[in-house]
Amino acid sequence: MAAPVAPGRVRPGQRARRRREAASAWALLGPSLVGVGVFLVVPVAVVFALSLMDWDLISEPRWVGGEHYADLLGDRAFWNSLAVTGRFVLLAIPASIALGLLLAVALNRGLPGTRALRTLYVLPWVGAPLALGVVWRWLFDPSQGAVNVLLGRRVEWMSDPSLALPAVAFVSVWSSVGYISLFFLAGLQQIPTAVHEAAQLDGAGPVRRLWSVTLPLLRPTTFFVTVTSVISSFQVFDLVYGLTGSAAGYPAGSTDVIAARIYSEAFVALDLGHASAMAVVLFVVLVAVTLVQQRFFSARITYDMS
């Protein structure tokens, strides 16, 4: 008869099995870890290293330390780009999330043709942003553009500094609202129908149920959608480039988003060090904004819907 094993002790066979399970887990995680390391960690480290050097892609890199970061403090073009990007985020994100939620609520009713509509709504997000920008630049054309033809008047959408950024934000909302609605739709379908039935029995109308029941239970989805949308909006470039046909913030710097400023510094002015310093600052800003959002949502998220 085998001797009993004292509580807390691990049998030799169990220890070997755990080692095999750990080895299998690391083997399965290996490709993902390599991908994260090669395509995320290494590029971030390279950009940070370049931000401490002076390099024009031709001559040898020269160490300058924190000189580029000191220059950014007095770089008005850089701060203007951050401000323009912030305005773009404020124009695009609230509208995208609100319209995506309303669209998801409508799709969740299961009306005829819902499946086809899901596909149609997500098509703009699947399309290449640069191509979408080029198409919308034609639609916004002041002379022959379809938008002005429908309005029956000439509007300089992409030439007026006061209209260019809102026009870009409009196209961004149009292209992303279907993608956002699919996430909200998935969240809505996870809410038990008994919760809504109980609220309805208590006398809550459709608006009250949406505000007091649906929205609180959708906070995990809202958190994910908000974080990913803000990050992608801070990095917008190809859509702006397609709409304006320029990386210089046309017209009059009104669309000079930070990603376009980094591109111009790196590949037009050939100042890789300065551009890398901008990229590092953008990275820090995104981390800070994400942490603020995480702190805001952490105390308000409900995961248990049983």
Steps between C-alpha positions, in 0.01 A plus 500: 500500500641841395590741774265797528628835371504780754269793426674771297759262352504426127538147370797442263255412222305821552819706486597344168151555360508865603835544325356345184195727518719806550719399207192453281362838607828680420519318166152623409576853622838506324385624155291778657784605729741510206251712306452742788874526553593547133214728395432693824776495761795524260352787290419699815855451626645601161286815485605598851866447408461709184341781701834537679692531172532736207457308173396599147494147349823580312778589741601307810269539804633747755418479873327817629331371818182687594558788258200412282269488802622845606435629147142368513422733790533799267374331183173680420428272204516195727265646759263618226494143365415363845222759533362417154507129584321566828227695318466219249459243780235714670312537172518137391492274807180612681304500174636159396417338834153657528402410143653153533295436813175619340570291192569193716172549689317514168676189368432315825126512429549225242304668223498348148822567311709547815774261387543678167508837675777380733716423199423834334576698814840338553617536137636856543716384791637210292596737216847656490489844670717654228261381229200622700666838538559529125136408426367750751731771366322455167161506675598825676624661179361856497410497129390148407483323837190299580461667841474851354275376221259362760519822702452714191774742603877534484678425826880492526508198731871424479624854423336685788710468821184511711337209311792271412547334839124448561479347152783259584329416830174434315670251267669337798164458675343362183775243458512381862141509621415158351804338662411652838137393468603135462676508838201665664272247334705215645476664842125548470451135416679401821251688720238257636149575377375447856672822605305705247178315578539577869562868425198508272281345771620777732364755254823605328450624145739441206712809570516427873603139434770615260640754746468307827537136388665468160772764529631387842519138382678610181783676683758226432423530128497879521840495669651281228345702216604832653860399562555347156322787322698769681829326425416460130380862477823633650686303232283605204705585193405319179138618510614861539761457228242359259250777568744791481758358261769638726692413817561868578168569672317656206326740520694742722601230748139421594547127436861474621445196723793369703554190284532719190745726686713198593493380137607842371785528747626149427462464122476858370737687729706181555532568872452153646606601850247783528224283352583216740482737797152604383402134472620431854301795634193375311553156655514653849185705431313189385609304807387788726163533325446123518580494872253784561230309312584180689475683833167656399342173391655266759263602780198501270527171313268209574605161364255276686167499312363180650 
